[in-house]
Amino acid sequence: MIGQENLLKQVKELIDANKFPHFAIITGEKGSGKKLFASKIVDYMNIVGDMTKVVIEDVKMDSIRNMITLSHKLRTPTAFIIPDADEMSGQAKNALLKVTEEPPNDAYFVMTLDDMSNTLDTIKSRGTEFKMDNYTPDEIFEFALETRADKGIDNQEGDIVRDICNTPGEFLLLESMKIVPFYEYVEKVVDNIAVVSGANAFKIADKIALKDDEGYDLKLFWKAFICICMNKVESDSDYATQYLEAVRT
């Protein structure tokens, strides 16, 4: 796994000292690899001592109840990975709270959250948080190279990835939209705003869409938009003034 060396070292030290908590909460930006990191934790627990890994398919009430029932019938140490717990219902959270208050001796629970604010305060108090480290541009670029091992990544694509991707998940999303055509599209929107009225400029952005629709991801669009504007300002100190004047007129 690229990145997260410091966090993984911290986790391994706890496991080696037999101090890893029975209820761990992994937090981090969407696309940062929380589920993969949770799996790496359990894999290392299995190296140190026998550990069975169970990944919960969803966080619906029935799945959480089934997990709790199983956790009380264990004959061997088992770690349950609960991904995307931000989507858990109130009933499911309350059910999880009960089992994390007094976890069965052989049960470990590793839950992933985009943000700690998306769960109950009482669940937070029962768990130990492990926050994913921020990725450096070099780490994201290394991930891109590994992902594209068969065809590589050229200098233009590499610069774009370094500029706008903060997580491996963002690179995969950018890759799915075709890196260079997407970036050139955003550049066209930026340039258009400088020559037409603000309202008409965004008519060109008819492809902008949320991830569940066809088109471009809205978050990455705006990250690219800001990046392109900043690059233009850096290359031309008068660009910002000229741009604002064009928009006002």
C-alpha positions, 0 to 999 in steps of 0.5 A: 500500500502506497503511503500511510507508513507512519500510521501502519507503523503505529498500528503494528506496534500496538498489535505487537504489544498486544494492545490493539483496541477491540474497536478501531475507527479509521477515518480519512477523506473519501478515496483515501484507501480506508478499507484497504488499510483496514484489511492490511491491519487484519492481515498483520494481526493474522501474521502475529497470531491467527485471525479470521477476517470478515468484511461486512458487505453493507451497513444495513441493520440486518447485516449489523445484527448478523455480525453481532450474533456471529461475534458472540459465537466465535471460537477463534479470534475474528476481526470484522471490517465495517466499511462506509459506516457514514451510511449507517442508520440510527438503528444500526448505530445503536446496535453497534454501540451495544456490542462495542460497549463490551466486545466479546473477547475474540471479536475485533471491530474495525470501522471506516468513516469519512468523518467522525462527525458522521457517527454517534458521540457514544460510538466515538467514545468507545472506539480508538481513532486512526486517521489516515495521513494526507498523501503527498503529490509524489505518493499519488503519482507513484500510485498512478504509475502502479495503476498504469503499469502497462502503459505508463503516464506521460509528463502532461498527465503526471502534472495534472495528477500532482496538481488536482489529486489528493487521494488514490480514489481521486486519481481513479476517478480522474482516470475514468474521465480521461485525464487530458481531455477533462483538463482541457475541457476545464481550461476551455471553461476558464478561458470562456469566462474571460470573453463572455458574460458570467451566465453564458460562460457556464453554458459550456459546462453542460457536462458537469455532473455529480458522480452518479450521472454521466459527465464530469465529477463536480468536485474534481471540476472545481479543483481543476478550475482553481488549479488552472486559474492559479497557474495562469496567475503565476505565469502572468501577474496581470492575469487576475486583474484582466480576468476580473475586468473581463468578468465584470464587463 
